[in-house]
Amino acid sequence: MLIAMLMSLMLGGQEPEIAPSAELLQSLGMASIEQEAATGAVVYRAFFTDGYGRDTLSVSFEMRPNAPPMVVVYGYEGEKLSGEVTAETWDQISNEAEVADRRLVALPLPDGVEFICLHGWGAAIEMANSFEPWQGSSVPVRRSSYHTCDDDDSGSLTLRFALSMAEEALQSLPACRLLEYAERIVIRALNLCLGLRGNTLIAANLAVERGLPETLYRTQDAIADDWNDWLATSGNSRLDWAGEVYEEEGTTGETSLAAVLAGLSTRYDGLQIVQQRFGAADVRSGWIEGQVTYFVHSADPAEEGQYMEADYRQEWSRVSGWLWRMDSWTVGPFREVQTDDE
């Protein structure tokens, strides 16, 4: 009783219930938490909003009747990852959930200190049939949310729990666990994992070794050596750039795809390479799919320009030393990208 009284003094109560929208649940292929509770399942799940206010994936730990505990990562367009979790992982999530929706007493900022926040992330958590220590029983539905741009840290337990679920999900899925070497932000690593196809362990290795390097984030600043370091072509690779075909003819041939791409990056303003999916058929062959985008300025300064986009696919192979080399890169026709205000 004394411990409960002390905890109630340190914790400021519960966050008002803020439910994910029906549209978000539908886009992620998820049922409402009330529907989950009605099935008798025990569910702990988190939703995330990135630094630009965009909804991302959801992480859910679920124990359904007559089934082992599972972790499920829900993405858009039906993308989903799942796997069994250990008893230790389930116990950890269950224990952290006990105080995840409690509010800490907010401490005022020191005099003269102004709170400024840019591109903060947000998290919302929901729980079905979870144990509530203050009531001494299971509660059908609990909710809480917190944003890092809130002017106090009273909801930091909610954020900590959401990130803990994301980290445990990453560690519980073998292919996803490899991606922590490619992406230090756990939500982005899980999103990358949703894009793995085929032999996911080998696909994850391809993502780690041939994820887009920082030198190519701004392709207009990249030189041929930067492209060559990423693609590691062997002198027999092929590039089809929206119908313009370039083929290497040995390591001493006149055509170098790295040099070609360095030239293309100066021809197309704001050229960007977006990697979306990594796949592998076996230990020696893999592929990468995504989009190439660039910007076309309007001849009339009073009018806005236009973004262009094309889908692409790269074929990769492993050679001696198990290093990945790009064999071919096919970029489809470019199309205009419709913005929200068009």
MOTASUL-V599410 format. One record per residue. RES is the residue in three letters. SS is DSSP state (2 for helix, 1 for strand, 0 for the rest). PHI is phi in whole degrees, 0 to 359 (* if undefined). NEAR is the number of other ideal C-beta (glycine too) atoms within 8 Angstrom. Layout:
((RES:SS:PHI:NEAR) (RES:SS:PHI:NEAR))
This chain:
((MET:0:*:4) (LEU:2:298:5) (ILE:2:297:6) (ALA:2:297:9) (MET:2:293:8) (LEU:2:296:8) (MET:2:297:9) (SER:2:293:8) (LEU:2:286:6) (MET:2:281:7) (LEU:1:258:11) (GLY:1:270:8) (GLY:1:114:5) (GLN:1:253:8) (GLU:0:288:12) (PRO:0:303:4) (GLU:0:291:6) (ILE:0:233:8) (ALA:0:272:8) (PRO:0:302:7) (SER:0:292:6) (ALA:2:298:6) (GLU:2:295:6) (LEU:2:295:10) (LEU:2:299:11) (GLN:2:294:7) (SER:2:293:7) (LEU:2:266:11) (GLY:0:71:7) (MET:0:241:9) (ALA:0:277:6) (SER:0:292:9) (ILE:2:293:14) (GLU:2:294:8) (GLN:2:294:8) (GLU:2:297:12) (ALA:2:298:12) (ALA:2:293:6) (THR:0:278:8) (GLY:0:89:6) (ALA:0:287:12) (VAL:1:260:10) (VAL:1:227:15) (TYR:1:235:15) (ARG:1:217:15) (ALA:1:226:15) (PHE:1:241:14) (PHE:1:232:14) (THR:1:240:11) (ASP:0:279:9) (GLY:0:292:7) (TYR:0:248:5) (GLY:0:79:5) (ARG:0:265:6) (ASP:1:293:6) (THR:1:243:9) (LEU:1:278:13) (SER:1:231:11) (VAL:1:245:15) (SER:1:222:13) (PHE:1:255:17) (GLU:1:228:14) (MET:1:236:11) (ARG:0:264:9) (PRO:0:305:6) (ASN:0:61:3) (ALA:0:214:6) (PRO:0:285:5) (PRO:0:294:11) (MET:1:231:13) (VAL:1:248:17) (VAL:1:229:11) (VAL:1:252:17) (TYR:1:259:12) (GLY:0:239:12) (TYR:0:281:7) (GLU:0:57:4) (GLY:0:78:6) (GLU:0:289:9) (LYS:1:204:10) (LEU:1:238:12) (SER:1:206:7) (GLY:1:188:9) (GLU:1:289:7) (VAL:0:243:11) (THR:0:284:7) (ALA:2:299:6) (GLU:2:295:6) (THR:2:295:13) (TRP:2:299:12) (ASP:2:297:8) (GLN:2:297:10) (ILE:2:297:13) (SER:2:297:12) (ASN:2:292:7) (GLU:2:294:11) (ALA:2:293:12) (GLU:0:300:10) (VAL:0:243:10) (ALA:0:295:13) (ASP:0:259:12) (ARG:1:274:10) (ARG:1:259:11) (LEU:1:283:12) (VAL:0:289:8) (ALA:0:288:8) (LEU:0:265:6) (PRO:0:292:4) (LEU:0:290:7) (PRO:0:300:5) (ASP:0:303:4) (GLY:0:85:4) (VAL:0:260:6) (GLU:0:252:5) (PHE:0:272:6) (ILE:0:232:4) (CYS:0:221:6) (LEU:0:232:5) (HIS:0:55:5) (GLY:0:283:9) (TRP:0:261:11) (GLY:1:233:11) (ALA:1:215:15) (ALA:1:232:13) (ILE:1:239:17) (GLU:1:223:15) (MET:1:224:16) (ALA:1:242:12) (ASN:1:56:11) (SER:1:267:13) (PHE:1:282:9) (GLU:1:247:11) (PRO:0:297:8) (TRP:0:287:6) (GLN:0:259:6) (GLY:0:71:5) (SER:1:203:6) (SER:1:283:8) (VAL:1:245:11) (PRO:1:304:7) (VAL:1:219:11) (ARG:1:226:10) (ARG:1:217:14) (SER:1:194:13) (SER:1:212:12) (TYR:1:202:12) (HIS:1:234:11) (THR:0:293:9) (CYS:0:268:7) (ASP:0:301:9) (ASP:0:279:4) (ASP:0:211:6) (ASP:0:253:8) (SER:0:294:10) (GLY:0:258:14) (SER:2:294:9) (LEU:2:295:12) (THR:2:295:16) (LEU:2:296:11) (ARG:2:299:10) (PHE:2:293:13) (ALA:2:299:15) (LEU:2:291:10) (SER:2:295:11) (MET:2:298:15) (ALA:2:297:14) (GLU:2:294:9) (GLU:2:293:14) (ALA:2:297:14) (LEU:2:300:15) (GLN:2:285:8) (SER:2:273:12) (LEU:0:249:13) (PRO:2:308:7) (ALA:2:294:12) (CYS:2:295:15) (ARG:2:300:10) (LEU:2:297:13) (LEU:2:283:15) (GLU:2:295:10) (TYR:2:279:5) (ALA:0:259:10) (GLU:0:215:9) (ARG:0:282:4) (ILE:0:274:6) (VAL:2:299:10) (ILE:2:295:12) (ARG:2:291:8) (ALA:2:296:15) (LEU:2:294:16) (ASN:2:296:11) (LEU:2:297:13) (CYS:2:295:16) (LEU:2:299:12) (GLY:0:268:10) (LEU:1:280:14) (ARG:1:226:9) (GLY:1:68:9) (ASN:0:285:9) (THR:2:293:11) (LEU:2:294:9) (ILE:2:289:12) (ALA:2:299:16) (ALA:2:295:15) (ASN:2:297:10) (LEU:2:298:14) (ALA:2:296:15) (VAL:2:292:11) (GLU:2:280:8) (ARG:2:236:10) (GLY:0:297:9) (LEU:0:302:7) (PRO:0:286:8) (GLU:2:300:4) (THR:2:296:9) (LEU:2:250:12) (TYR:0:297:6) (ARG:0:244:6) (THR:2:295:10) (GLN:2:294:9) (ASP:2:264:5) (ALA:0:278:11) (ILE:0:249:6) (ALA:2:303:10) (ASP:2:298:7) (ASP:2:295:12) (TRP:2:295:14) (ASN:2:294:11) (ASP:2:298:9) (TRP:2:282:11) (LEU:2:279:13) (ALA:0:49:10) (THR:0:293:12) (SER:0:261:8) (GLY:0:101:10) (ASN:0:232:9) (SER:0:270:15) (ARG:1:228:11) (LEU:1:234:13) (ASP:1:246:12) (TRP:1:260:9) (ALA:0:53:9) (GLY:0:102:6) (GLU:1:273:6) (VAL:1:255:8) (TYR:1:231:11) (GLU:1:230:8) (GLU:0:283:13) (GLU:0:233:8) (GLY:0:83:7) (THR:0:292:5) (THR:0:255:4) (GLY:0:290:9) (GLU:0:287:4) (THR:0:271:9) (SER:0:241:10) (LEU:2:298:14) (ALA:2:298:12) (ALA:2:292:8) (VAL:2:300:11) (LEU:2:292:12) (ALA:2:298:13) (GLY:2:290:8) (LEU:2:297:10) (SER:2:291:11) (THR:2:271:7) (ARG:2:284:5) (TYR:0:256:8) (ASP:0:291:8) (GLY:0:66:8) (LEU:0:300:12) (GLN:1:226:8) (ILE:1:251:9) (VAL:1:247:8) (GLN:1:264:11) (GLN:1:246:7) (ARG:1:226:10) (PHE:1:239:15) (GLY:1:225:12) (ALA:1:210:16) (ALA:1:270:7) (ASP:1:204:7) (VAL:0:288:6) (ARG:0:248:5) (SER:1:223:10) (GLY:1:208:15) (TRP:1:209:11) (ILE:1:229:13) (GLU:1:236:11) (GLY:1:177:11) (GLN:1:228:9) (VAL:1:249:13) (THR:1:231:13) (TYR:1:204:12) (PHE:1:238:10) (VAL:1:250:9) (HIS:0:282:6) (SER:0:283:9) (ALA:0:292:3) (ASP:0:264:5) (PRO:0:302:4) (ALA:0:280:3) (GLU:0:254:6) (GLU:0:283:4) (GLY:0:281:8) (GLN:1:223:9) (TYR:1:275:11) (MET:1:242:12) (GLU:1:213:11) (ALA:1:218:13) (ASP:1:279:9) (TYR:1:218:12) (ARG:1:218:9) (GLN:1:247:11) (GLU:1:253:11) (TRP:1:235:14) (SER:1:221:10) (ARG:1:265:11) (VAL:0:244:8) (SER:2:305:4) (GLY:2:84:4) (TRP:2:62:5) (LEU:0:269:9) (TRP:1:276:11) (ARG:1:231:13) (MET:1:276:13) (ASP:1:268:9) (SER:1:208:10) (TRP:1:220:14) (THR:1:246:8) (VAL:1:254:11) (GLY:0:283:8) (PRO:0:293:6) (PHE:0:278:9) (ARG:1:223:7) (GLU:1:288:7) (VAL:0:261:9) (GLN:0:282:4) (THR:0:273:6) (ASP:0:298:3) (ASP:0:265:3) (GLU:0:259:4))
